[in-house]
Amino acid sequence: MGESKRRQSALGDKYGQEENILPWLPITKSQASQAYKLTTRGAWIGIGVLAGIWLVIRFVGPAFGWWNVQ
């Protein structure tokens, strides 16, 4: 308990607040983590869409006679 009180008195108003990644960048560590998760999910969605489009162009279109792939 003593260490917590000492830290609280040393930090003052900033006690309990998240720290920024960089002092000049107003983004907290949890916000950076959320952005990382979002971009990773977006990349996997893009890979899935690309694979789906490839399947349609390579197999579905020629099977229905929409076009020929040589």
Secondary structure, 3 states (H helix, E strand, C coil): CHHHHHHHHHHHHHCCCCCEEECCEEEEHHHHHHHHHHHHHHHHHHHHHHHHHHHHHHHHHHHCCCCCCC
